[in-house]
Amino acid sequence: MITQNIQLTGLTCEACVKMVQKRLRRLPNVQDVDVKVDGQTIIVADQEFKPDVIKQALADTPYQLA
């Protein structure tokens, strides 16, 4: 399993956290998602980490990879 810390922009509240978690947990091979509003980061535990897949999952949201 690969764990990655990823910077995001646009995280401001608990609703943001829930939306990002919901989107990323639907992705295949994602084991866990931890979202930190204060540091504007997500921690993704994945079997096969692919940043493009995460970008695509968040494409129609205000949250983007920094």
PDB file of N, CA, C and O in Angstrom, chain B, residues numbered from 101:
ATOM      1  N   MET B 101       0.841  -1.180   0.000  1.00  0.00           N
ATOM      2  CA  MET B 101       0.000   0.000   0.000  1.00  0.00           C
ATOM      3  C   MET B 101       0.886   1.243   0.000  1.00  0.00           C
ATOM      4  O   MET B 101       1.909   1.292   0.683  1.00  0.00           O
ATOM      5  N   ILE B 102       0.483   2.231  -0.765  1.00  0.00           N
ATOM      6  CA  ILE B 102       1.212   3.493  -0.886  1.00  0.00           C
ATOM      7  C   ILE B 102       0.421   4.569  -0.154  1.00  0.00           C
ATOM      8  O   ILE B 102      -0.789   4.689  -0.346  1.00  0.00           O
ATOM      9  N   THR B 103       1.099   5.357   0.687  1.00  0.00           N
ATOM     10  CA  THR B 103       0.460   6.478   1.369  1.00  0.00           C
ATOM     11  C   THR B 103       1.076   7.762   0.852  1.00  0.00           C
ATOM     12  O   THR B 103       2.297   7.919   0.856  1.00  0.00           O
ATOM     13  N   GLN B 104       0.229   8.683   0.405  1.00  0.00           N
ATOM     14  CA  GLN B 104       0.692   9.949  -0.162  1.00  0.00           C
ATOM     15  C   GLN B 104       0.037  11.119   0.552  1.00  0.00           C
ATOM     16  O   GLN B 104      -1.167  11.097   0.808  1.00  0.00           O
ATOM     17  N   ASN B 105       0.828  12.149   0.878  1.00  0.00           N
ATOM     18  CA  ASN B 105       0.304  13.426   1.365  1.00  0.00           C
ATOM     19  C   ASN B 105       0.184  14.340   0.158  1.00  0.00           C
ATOM     20  O   ASN B 105       1.151  14.533  -0.580  1.00  0.00           O
ATOM     21  N   ILE B 106      -0.999  14.900  -0.042  1.00  0.00           N
ATOM     22  CA  ILE B 106      -1.261  15.713  -1.227  1.00  0.00           C
ATOM     23  C   ILE B 106      -1.835  17.053  -0.801  1.00  0.00           C
ATOM     24  O   ILE B 106      -2.763  17.103   0.006  1.00  0.00           O
ATOM     25  N   GLN B 107      -1.292  18.133  -1.334  1.00  0.00           N
ATOM     26  CA  GLN B 107      -1.814  19.473  -1.068  1.00  0.00           C
ATOM     27  C   GLN B 107      -3.034  19.725  -1.946  1.00  0.00           C
ATOM     28  O   GLN B 107      -3.030  19.430  -3.141  1.00  0.00           O
ATOM     29  N   LEU B 108      -4.080  20.278  -1.331  1.00  0.00           N
ATOM     30  CA  LEU B 108      -5.298  20.655  -2.052  1.00  0.00           C
ATOM     31  C   LEU B 108      -5.574  22.125  -1.822  1.00  0.00           C
ATOM     32  O   LEU B 108      -5.172  22.682  -0.801  1.00  0.00           O
ATOM     33  N   THR B 109      -6.248  22.749  -2.750  1.00  0.00           N
ATOM     34  CA  THR B 109      -6.727  24.110  -2.540  1.00  0.00           C
ATOM     35  C   THR B 109      -8.246  24.064  -2.443  1.00  0.00           C
ATOM     36  O   THR B 109      -8.887  23.189  -3.026  1.00  0.00           O
ATOM     37  N   GLY B 110      -8.817  25.012  -1.703  1.00  0.00           N
ATOM     38  CA  GLY B 110     -10.262  25.140  -1.617  1.00  0.00           C
ATOM     39  C   GLY B 110     -10.914  24.513  -0.405  1.00  0.00           C
ATOM     40  O   GLY B 110     -12.125  24.648  -0.226  1.00  0.00           O
ATOM     41  N   LEU B 111     -10.148  23.826   0.439  1.00  0.00           N
ATOM     42  CA  LEU B 111     -10.731  23.214   1.635  1.00  0.00           C
ATOM     43  C   LEU B 111     -10.968  24.281   2.700  1.00  0.00           C
ATOM     44  O   LEU B 111     -10.030  24.955   3.124  1.00  0.00           O
ATOM     45  N   THR B 112     -12.220  24.435   3.134  1.00  0.00           N
ATOM     46  CA  THR B 112     -12.515  25.464   4.134  1.00  0.00           C
ATOM     47  C   THR B 112     -13.363  24.986   5.304  1.00  0.00           C
ATOM     48  O   THR B 112     -13.412  25.658   6.335  1.00  0.00           O
ATOM     49  N   CYS B 113     -14.036  23.835   5.173  1.00  0.00           N
ATOM     50  CA  CYS B 113     -14.961  23.441   6.234  1.00  0.00           C
ATOM     51  C   CYS B 113     -15.167  21.923   6.250  1.00  0.00           C
ATOM     52  O   CYS B 113     -14.611  21.191   5.431  1.00  0.00           O
ATOM     53  N   GLU B 114     -15.977  21.479   7.203  1.00  0.00           N
ATOM     54  CA  GLU B 114     -16.258  20.051   7.345  1.00  0.00           C
ATOM     55  C   GLU B 114     -17.014  19.492   6.134  1.00  0.00           C
ATOM     56  O   GLU B 114     -16.839  18.326   5.780  1.00  0.00           O
ATOM     57  N   ALA B 115     -17.845  20.309   5.505  1.00  0.00           N
ATOM     58  CA  ALA B 115     -18.544  19.855   4.296  1.00  0.00           C
ATOM     59  C   ALA B 115     -17.543  19.562   3.177  1.00  0.00           C
ATOM     60  O   ALA B 115     -17.727  18.625   2.401  1.00  0.00           O
ATOM     61  N   CYS B 116     -16.489  20.368   3.103  1.00  0.00           N
ATOM     62  CA  CYS B 116     -15.421  20.129   2.121  1.00  0.00           C
ATOM     63  C   CYS B 116     -14.777  18.768   2.377  1.00  0.00           C
ATOM     64  O   CYS B 116     -14.558  17.983   1.455  1.00  0.00           O
ATOM     65  N   VAL B 117     -14.482  18.510   3.640  1.00  0.00           N
ATOM     66  CA  VAL B 117     -13.853  17.249   4.033  1.00  0.00           C
ATOM     67  C   VAL B 117     -14.720  16.075   3.585  1.00  0.00           C
ATOM     68  O   VAL B 117     -14.225  15.125   2.977  1.00  0.00           O
ATOM     69  N   LYS B 118     -16.003  16.144   3.885  1.00  0.00           N
ATOM     70  CA  LYS B 118     -16.904  15.038   3.550  1.00  0.00           C
ATOM     71  C   LYS B 118     -17.007  14.817   2.045  1.00  0.00           C
ATOM     72  O   LYS B 118     -17.044  13.675   1.586  1.00  0.00           O
ATOM     73  N   MET B 119     -17.052  15.897   1.281  1.00  0.00           N
ATOM     74  CA  MET B 119     -17.157  15.751  -0.171  1.00  0.00           C
ATOM     75  C   MET B 119     -15.900  15.101  -0.754  1.00  0.00           C
ATOM     76  O   MET B 119     -15.991  14.196  -1.583  1.00  0.00           O
ATOM     77  N   VAL B 120     -14.738  15.564  -0.318  1.00  0.00           N
ATOM     78  CA  VAL B 120     -13.482  15.002  -0.822  1.00  0.00           C
ATOM     79  C   VAL B 120     -13.373  13.531  -0.423  1.00  0.00           C
ATOM     80  O   VAL B 120     -13.020  12.688  -1.248  1.00  0.00           O
ATOM     81  N   GLN B 121     -13.673  13.222   0.834  1.00  0.00           N
ATOM     82  CA  GLN B 121     -13.616  11.827   1.276  1.00  0.00           C
ATOM     83  C   GLN B 121     -14.560  10.953   0.455  1.00  0.00           C
ATOM     84  O   GLN B 121     -14.182   9.866   0.019  1.00  0.00           O
ATOM     85  N   LYS B 122     -15.771  11.419   0.248  1.00  0.00           N
ATOM     86  CA  LYS B 122     -16.758  10.642  -0.508  1.00  0.00           C
ATOM     87  C   LYS B 122     -16.280  10.368  -1.928  1.00  0.00           C
ATOM     88  O   LYS B 122     -16.383   9.243  -2.418  1.00  0.00           O
ATOM     89  N   ARG B 123     -15.762  11.393  -2.584  1.00  0.00           N
ATOM     90  CA  ARG B 123     -15.286  11.232  -3.965  1.00  0.00           C
ATOM     91  C   ARG B 123     -14.116  10.256  -4.047  1.00  0.00           C
ATOM     92  O   ARG B 123     -14.094   9.375  -4.906  1.00  0.00           O
ATOM     93  N   LEU B 124     -13.148  10.418  -3.150  1.00  0.00           N
ATOM     94  CA  LEU B 124     -11.929   9.613  -3.250  1.00  0.00           C
ATOM     95  C   LEU B 124     -12.130   8.184  -2.763  1.00  0.00           C
ATOM     96  O   LEU B 124     -11.484   7.264  -3.264  1.00  0.00           O
ATOM     97  N   ARG B 125     -13.005   7.989  -1.807  1.00  0.00           N
ATOM     98  CA  ARG B 125     -13.251   6.622  -1.317  1.00  0.00           C
ATOM     99  C   ARG B 125     -13.954   5.756  -2.358  1.00  0.00           C
ATOM    100  O   ARG B 125     -13.912   4.529  -2.271  1.00  0.00           O
ATOM    101  N   ARG B 126     -14.591   6.374  -3.331  1.00  0.00           N
ATOM    102  CA  ARG B 126     -15.243   5.626  -4.412  1.00  0.00           C
ATOM    103  C   ARG B 126     -14.242   5.082  -5.428  1.00  0.00           C
ATOM    104  O   ARG B 126     -14.575   4.195  -6.214  1.00  0.00           O
ATOM    105  N   LEU B 127     -13.036   5.602  -5.416  1.00  0.00           N
ATOM    106  CA  LEU B 127     -12.042   5.180  -6.406  1.00  0.00           C
ATOM    107  C   LEU B 127     -11.569   3.760  -6.126  1.00  0.00           C
ATOM    108  O   LEU B 127     -11.436   3.363  -4.968  1.00  0.00           O
ATOM    109  N   PRO B 128     -11.316   2.997  -7.184  1.00  0.00           N
ATOM    110  CA  PRO B 128     -10.797   1.645  -6.978  1.00  0.00           C
ATOM    111  C   PRO B 128      -9.410   1.698  -6.340  1.00  0.00           C
ATOM    112  O   PRO B 128      -8.620   2.597  -6.626  1.00  0.00           O
ATOM    113  N   ASN B 129      -9.132   0.754  -5.498  1.00  0.00           N
ATOM    114  CA  ASN B 129      -7.840   0.581  -4.829  1.00  0.00           C
ATOM    115  C   ASN B 129      -7.577   1.553  -3.689  1.00  0.00           C
ATOM    116  O   ASN B 129      -6.556   1.411  -3.015  1.00  0.00           O
ATOM    117  N   VAL B 130      -8.442   2.536  -3.434  1.00  0.00           N
ATOM    118  CA  VAL B 130      -8.226   3.463  -2.320  1.00  0.00           C
ATOM    119  C   VAL B 130      -8.636   2.760  -1.031  1.00  0.00           C
ATOM    120  O   VAL B 130      -9.769   2.300  -0.894  1.00  0.00           O
ATOM    121  N   GLN B 131      -7.700   2.682  -0.092  1.00  0.00           N
ATOM    122  CA  GLN B 131      -7.942   2.018   1.182  1.00  0.00           C
ATOM    123  C   GLN B 131      -8.451   2.988   2.247  1.00  0.00           C
ATOM    124  O   GLN B 131      -9.304   2.630   3.060  1.00  0.00           O
ATOM    125  N   ASP B 132      -7.926   4.222   2.241  1.00  0.00           N
ATOM    126  CA  ASP B 132      -8.296   5.203   3.260  1.00  0.00           C
ATOM    127  C   ASP B 132      -8.016   6.604   2.743  1.00  0.00           C
ATOM    128  O   ASP B 132      -7.131   6.809   1.912  1.00  0.00           O
ATOM    129  N   VAL B 133      -8.783   7.567   3.245  1.00  0.00           N
ATOM    130  CA  VAL B 133      -8.597   8.974   2.897  1.00  0.00           C
ATOM    131  C   VAL B 133      -8.721   9.780   4.181  1.00  0.00           C
ATOM    132  O   VAL B 133      -9.711   9.647   4.902  1.00  0.00           O
ATOM    133  N   ASP B 134      -7.735  10.606   4.474  1.00  0.00           N
ATOM    134  CA  ASP B 134      -7.767  11.497   5.631  1.00  0.00           C
ATOM    135  C   ASP B 134      -7.609  12.916   5.102  1.00  0.00           C
ATOM    136  O   ASP B 134      -6.640  13.214   4.404  1.00  0.00           O
ATOM    137  N   VAL B 135      -8.551  13.792   5.428  1.00  0.00           N
ATOM    138  CA  VAL B 135      -8.545  15.160   4.912  1.00  0.00           C
ATOM    139  C   VAL B 135      -8.307  16.121   6.062  1.00  0.00           C
ATOM    140  O   VAL B 135      -8.977  16.038   7.091  1.00  0.00           O
ATOM    141  N   LYS B 136      -7.356  17.033   5.897  1.00  0.00           N
ATOM    142  CA  LYS B 136      -7.008  18.032   6.912  1.00  0.00           C
ATOM    143  C   LYS B 136      -7.300  19.425   6.374  1.00  0.00           C
ATOM    144  O   LYS B 136      -6.602  19.908   5.482  1.00  0.00           O
ATOM    145  N   VAL B 137      -8.336  20.075   6.915  1.00  0.00           N
ATOM    146  CA  VAL B 137      -8.699  21.415   6.458  1.00  0.00           C
ATOM    147  C   VAL B 137      -7.614  22.418   6.813  1.00  0.00           C
ATOM    148  O   VAL B 137      -7.253  23.259   5.989  1.00  0.00           O
ATOM    149  N   ASP B 138      -7.088  22.338   8.034  1.00  0.00           N
ATOM    150  CA  ASP B 138      -6.115  23.340   8.484  1.00  0.00           C
ATOM    151  C   ASP B 138      -4.842  23.352   7.661  1.00  0.00           C
ATOM    152  O   ASP B 138      -4.259  24.416   7.448  1.00  0.00           O
ATOM    153  N   GLY B 139      -4.401  22.209   7.198  1.00  0.00           N
ATOM    154  CA  GLY B 139      -3.194  22.157   6.378  1.00  0.00           C
ATOM    155  C   GLY B 139      -3.491  22.053   4.896  1.00  0.00           C
ATOM    156  O   GLY B 139      -2.576  21.997   4.075  1.00  0.00           O
ATOM    157  N   GLN B 140      -4.782  22.028   4.551  1.00  0.00           N
ATOM    158  CA  GLN B 140      -5.239  21.862   3.170  1.00  0.00           C
ATOM    159  C   GLN B 140      -4.540  20.676   2.501  1.00  0.00           C
ATOM    160  O   GLN B 140      -3.995  20.788   1.403  1.00  0.00           O
ATOM    161  N   THR B 141      -4.576  19.535   3.201  1.00  0.00           N
ATOM    162  CA  THR B 141      -3.945  18.332   2.659  1.00  0.00           C
ATOM    163  C   THR B 141      -4.898  17.147   2.737  1.00  0.00           C
ATOM    164  O   THR B 141      -5.832  17.121   3.539  1.00  0.00           O
ATOM    165  N   ILE B 142      -4.634  16.180   1.888  1.00  0.00           N
ATOM    166  CA  ILE B 142      -5.289  14.888   1.998  1.00  0.00           C
ATOM    167  C   ILE B 142      -4.195  13.835   2.081  1.00  0.00           C
ATOM    168  O   ILE B 142      -3.127  13.977   1.486  1.00  0.00           O
ATOM    169  N   ILE B 143      -4.477  12.794   2.817  1.00  0.00           N
ATOM    170  CA  ILE B 143      -3.578  11.650   2.896  1.00  0.00           C
ATOM    171  C   ILE B 143      -4.349  10.480   2.298  1.00  0.00           C
ATOM    172  O   ILE B 143      -5.411  10.102   2.793  1.00  0.00           O
ATOM    173  N   VAL B 144      -3.810   9.922   1.247  1.00  0.00           N
ATOM    174  CA  VAL B 144      -4.481   8.839   0.531  1.00  0.00           C
ATOM    175  C   VAL B 144      -3.654   7.573   0.670  1.00  0.00           C
ATOM    176  O   VAL B 144      -2.465   7.556   0.352  1.00  0.00           O
ATOM    177  N   ALA B 145      -4.294   6.515   1.148  1.00  0.00           N
ATOM    178  CA  ALA B 145      -3.663   5.202   1.196  1.00  0.00           C
ATOM    179  C   ALA B 145      -4.265   4.392   0.055  1.00  0.00           C
ATOM    180  O   ALA B 145      -5.467   4.128   0.025  1.00  0.00           O
ATOM    181  N   ASP B 146      -3.419   4.010  -0.867  1.00  0.00           N
ATOM    182  CA  ASP B 146      -3.882   3.418  -2.118  1.00  0.00           C
ATOM    183  C   ASP B 146      -2.953   2.276  -2.502  1.00  0.00           C
ATOM    184  O   ASP B 146      -1.763   2.298  -2.188  1.00  0.00           O
ATOM    185  N   GLN B 147      -3.500   1.290  -3.176  1.00  0.00           N
ATOM    186  CA  GLN B 147      -2.681   0.184  -3.668  1.00  0.00           C
ATOM    187  C   GLN B 147      -1.812   0.617  -4.842  1.00  0.00           C
ATOM    188  O   GLN B 147      -0.709   0.105  -5.034  1.00  0.00           O
ATOM    189  N   GLU B 148      -2.314   1.550  -5.615  1.00  0.00           N
ATOM    190  CA  GLU B 148      -1.641   1.962  -6.848  1.00  0.00           C
ATOM    191  C   GLU B 148      -1.905   3.456  -7.050  1.00  0.00           C
ATOM    192  O   GLU B 148      -2.870   3.823  -7.721  1.00  0.00           O
ATOM    193  N   PHE B 149      -1.073   4.310  -6.487  1.00  0.00           N
ATOM    194  CA  PHE B 149      -1.323   5.753  -6.474  1.00  0.00           C
ATOM    195  C   PHE B 149      -1.152   6.366  -7.860  1.00  0.00           C
ATOM    196  O   PHE B 149      -0.106   6.222  -8.493  1.00  0.00           O
ATOM    197  N   LYS B 150      -2.203   7.057  -8.323  1.00  0.00           N
ATOM    198  CA  LYS B 150      -2.169   7.745  -9.618  1.00  0.00           C
ATOM    199  C   LYS B 150      -2.775   9.136  -9.436  1.00  0.00           C
ATOM    200  O   LYS B 150      -3.993   9.262  -9.314  1.00  0.00           O
ATOM    201  N   PRO B 151      -1.941  10.188  -9.415  1.00  0.00           N
ATOM    202  CA  PRO B 151      -2.452  11.548  -9.215  1.00  0.00           C
ATOM    203  C   PRO B 151      -3.511  11.955 -10.231  1.00  0.00           C
ATOM    204  O   PRO B 151      -4.437  12.690  -9.886  1.00  0.00           O
ATOM    205  N   ASP B 152      -3.397  11.498 -11.468  1.00  0.00           N
ATOM    206  CA  ASP B 152      -4.377  11.874 -12.489  1.00  0.00           C
ATOM    207  C   ASP B 152      -5.778  11.365 -12.158  1.00  0.00           C
ATOM    208  O   ASP B 152      -6.770  12.017 -12.485  1.00  0.00           O
ATOM    209  N   VAL B 153      -5.861  10.215 -11.515  1.00  0.00           N
ATOM    210  CA  VAL B 153      -7.155   9.663 -11.131  1.00  0.00           C
ATOM    211  C   VAL B 153      -7.781  10.534 -10.043  1.00  0.00           C
ATOM    212  O   VAL B 153      -8.990  10.766 -10.054  1.00  0.00           O
ATOM    213  N   ILE B 154      -6.973  11.014  -9.111  1.00  0.00           N
ATOM    214  CA  ILE B 154      -7.470  11.898  -8.056  1.00  0.00           C
ATOM    215  C   ILE B 154      -7.905  13.231  -8.652  1.00  0.00           C
ATOM    216  O   ILE B 154      -8.958  13.758  -8.293  1.00  0.00           O
ATOM    217  N   LYS B 155      -7.106  13.776  -9.556  1.00  0.00           N
ATOM    218  CA  LYS B 155      -7.489  15.027 -10.232  1.00  0.00           C
ATOM    219  C   LYS B 155      -8.831  14.875 -10.928  1.00  0.00           C
ATOM    220  O   LYS B 155      -9.685  15.756 -10.833  1.00  0.00           O
ATOM    221  N   GLN B 156      -9.018  13.782 -11.615  1.00  0.00           N
ATOM    222  CA  GLN B 156     -10.264  13.547 -12.342  1.00  0.00           C
ATOM    223  C   GLN B 156     -11.446  13.412 -11.376  1.00  0.00           C
ATOM    224  O   GLN B 156     -12.532  13.917 -11.660  1.00  0.00           O
ATOM    225  N   ALA B 157     -11.249  12.740 -10.245  1.00  0.00           N
ATOM    226  CA  ALA B 157     -12.327  12.560  -9.271  1.00  0.00           C
ATOM    227  C   ALA B 157     -12.784  13.887  -8.675  1.00  0.00           C
ATOM    228  O   ALA B 157     -13.941  14.027  -8.278  1.00  0.00           O
ATOM    229  N   LEU B 158     -11.874  14.865  -8.612  1.00  0.00           N
ATOM    230  CA  LEU B 158     -12.190  16.172  -8.025  1.00  0.00           C
ATOM    231  C   LEU B 158     -12.400  17.255  -9.079  1.00  0.00           C
ATOM    232  O   LEU B 158     -12.562  18.424  -8.730  1.00  0.00           O
ATOM    233  N   ALA B 159     -12.400  16.894 -10.344  1.00  0.00           N
ATOM    234  CA  ALA B 159     -12.417  17.872 -11.442  1.00  0.00           C
ATOM    235  C   ALA B 159     -13.599  18.833 -11.404  1.00  0.00           C
ATOM    236  O   ALA B 159     -13.427  20.012 -11.713  1.00  0.00           O
ATOM    237  N   ASP B 160     -14.772  18.378 -11.044  1.00  0.00           N
ATOM    238  CA  ASP B 160     -15.943  19.257 -11.046  1.00  0.00           C
ATOM    239  C   ASP B 160     -16.275  19.808  -9.655  1.00  0.00           C
ATOM    240  O   ASP B 160     -17.419  20.168  -9.377  1.00  0.00           O
ATOM    241  N   THR B 161     -15.272  19.867  -8.797  1.00  0.00           N
ATOM    242  CA  THR B 161     -15.425  20.430  -7.451  1.00  0.00           C
ATOM    243  C   THR B 161     -14.504  21.646  -7.332  1.00  0.00           C
ATOM    244  O   THR B 161     -13.664  21.866  -8.205  1.00  0.00           O
ATOM    245  N   PRO B 162     -14.649  22.437  -6.267  1.00  0.00           N
ATOM    246  CA  PRO B 162     -13.731  23.564  -6.072  1.00  0.00           C
ATOM    247  C   PRO B 162     -12.374  23.141  -5.497  1.00  0.00           C
ATOM    248  O   PRO B 162     -11.523  23.994  -5.246  1.00  0.00           O
ATOM    249  N   TYR B 163     -12.164  21.856  -5.287  1.00  0.00           N
ATOM    250  CA  TYR B 163     -10.937  21.358  -4.661  1.00  0.00           C
ATOM    251  C   TYR B 163      -9.994  20.831  -5.734  1.00  0.00           C
ATOM    252  O   TYR B 163     -10.344  19.926  -6.491  1.00  0.00           O
ATOM    253  N   GLN B 164      -8.822  21.394  -5.790  1.00  0.00           N
ATOM    254  CA  GLN B 164      -7.853  21.017  -6.821  1.00  0.00           C
ATOM    255  C   GLN B 164      -6.509  20.684  -6.188  1.00  0.00           C
ATOM    256  O   GLN B 164      -6.148  21.233  -5.147  1.00  0.00           O
ATOM    257  N   LEU B 165      -5.779  19.786  -6.820  1.00  0.00           N
ATOM    258  CA  LEU B 165      -4.428  19.482  -6.356  1.00  0.00           C
ATOM    259  C   LEU B 165      -3.562  20.714  -6.531  1.00  0.00           C
ATOM    260  O   LEU B 165      -3.594  21.366  -7.575  1.00  0.00           O
ATOM    261  N   ALA B 166      -2.792  21.026  -5.507  1.00  0.00           N
ATOM    262  CA  ALA B 166      -1.934  22.218  -5.569  1.00  0.00           C
ATOM    263  C   ALA B 166      -0.646  21.905  -6.300  1.00  0.00           C
ATOM    264  O   ALA B 166       0.205  22.781  -6.454  1.00  0.00           O
TER     265      ALA B 166
END
